Amino acid sequence: MSLAQAITQTMQAHGLKAAQVAERLGATQDRATFYRLVTGATTAPRLSTFVQLCIALETSPSELLELAEVWSPDTPGRVGLDDLRLRQAFGQLRALPVEGKQWAAPLVAALATALAARGERSVAMDP
């Protein structure tokens, strides 16, 4: 997958439109550069541009590079869109008030246990 595709899919996973990401970049980066990245016209951005883009996308540089299949760490496993969607969902859970977290935690644990029992994951999450 290209960097442009990885950026687009990350935006989709976070429910963001290009205009929203460009707004998040604000005055720190040239919006035209961002749009060139999204369209694939630019494939090798400056490091500062790339880091600011990752901040705007709420993802790490390593995750975006892994998704673009440009870089892979020595650790096993790859970051995929589902990982980004899970991170977004857990971010929403962390933002809940205490009562919401108390209500949600057993549901998430039960879901993980049920999926592990079905063989969807090799390791069950501890509640």
C-alpha positions in Angstrom: 0.0 0.0 0.0 1.2 3.5 -0.7 1.7 6.3 1.9 -1.2 8.1 0.3 -3.4 5.0 0.8 -2.2 4.6 4.3 -3.1 8.2 5.1 -6.5 7.9 3.5 -7.3 4.7 5.3 -6.1 6.1 8.6 -8.4 9.1 8.1 -11.3 6.8 7.4 -10.5 4.6 10.4 -10.7 7.8 12.6 -13.7 9.1 10.8 -11.8 12.2 9.5 -12.2 14.0 6.2 -9.2 15.6 4.5 -10.4 19.1 5.3 -10.5 18.2 9.0 -7.0 16.9 9.0 -5.8 20.0 7.1 -7.5 22.1 9.7 -5.8 20.2 12.5 -2.4 20.9 10.8 -3.3 24.6 11.0 -0.5 27.0 10.5 2.2 24.4 11.3 2.2 22.9 7.8 1.4 23.9 4.3 -2.0 22.5 3.5 -1.0 22.1 -0.2 1.7 19.6 0.9 -0.9 17.6 2.9 -3.2 17.4 -0.1 -0.2 16.3 -2.3 0.5 13.6 0.2 -3.1 12.4 0.2 -3.2 12.3 -3.6 0.2 10.6 -3.9 1.8 13.5 -5.7 4.3 13.7 -2.9 5.7 10.4 -1.6 8.7 11.6 0.5 7.6 14.4 2.9 10.0 16.1 5.3 10.3 14.5 8.7 8.7 17.5 10.4 5.7 17.4 8.0 5.3 13.6 8.5 5.4 14.0 12.3 2.9 16.8 12.3 0.6 14.7 10.0 0.8 11.8 12.4 -0.2 14.1 15.3 -3.1 15.3 13.2 -4.1 11.8 12.4 -3.7 10.6 16.0 -1.4 7.8 15.0 2.3 7.2 15.5 4.8 7.5 12.7 5.7 3.9 13.0 2.1 2.8 12.7 1.6 4.9 9.6 4.8 3.6 8.0 3.9 0.0 8.8 0.4 0.5 7.3 2.1 1.9 4.2 4.4 -1.1 4.2 7.4 1.2 4.2 8.8 0.1 7.5 8.4 -2.8 9.9 9.9 -3.0 13.4 11.6 -6.1 14.6 8.6 -6.9 16.8 6.1 -9.5 15.6 2.8 -8.4 14.2 1.8 -5.6 11.9 -0.5 -2.6 12.4 -3.6 -2.8 10.4 -6.8 -0.7 10.0 -8.5 -2.8 12.7 -5.7 -1.9 15.1 -6.4 1.8 14.4 -10.1 1.3 14.8 -9.6 -0.4 18.1 -7.3 2.4 19.3 -10.0 4.9 18.4 -12.6 2.9 20.2 -10.5 2.5 23.4 -9.8 6.3 23.2 -13.5 6.8 23.3 -13.8 4.5 26.3 -11.0 6.3 28.1 -12.8 9.6 27.7 -15.9 8.2 29.4 -16.8 9.3 33.0 -16.0 6.7 35.7 -19.5 5.3 35.7 -19.3 4.7 31.9 -15.9 3.0 32.3 -17.3 0.7 35.0 -20.2 -0.2 32.8 -18.0 -0.7 29.7 -15.1 -2.7 31.1 -17.0 -5.9 31.8 -18.6 -5.8 28.4 -15.2 -5.4 26.6 -13.7 -8.2 28.8 -16.7 -10.5 28.0 -16.4 -9.7 24.3 -12.6 -10.6 24.3 -13.3 -13.8 26.2 -16.1 -14.8 23.8 -13.8 -14.1 20.8 -10.9 -16.0 22.3 -13.3 -19.0 22.9 -14.2 -18.9 19.2 -10.6 -18.9 18.3 -10.5 -15.4 17.0 -7.5 -14.6 19.2 -4.9 -16.9 20.5 -4.6 -15.1 23.8 -7.6 -14.0 25.9 -7.5 -10.6 27.6 -7.5 -10.6 31.4 -10.5 -8.8 32.9 
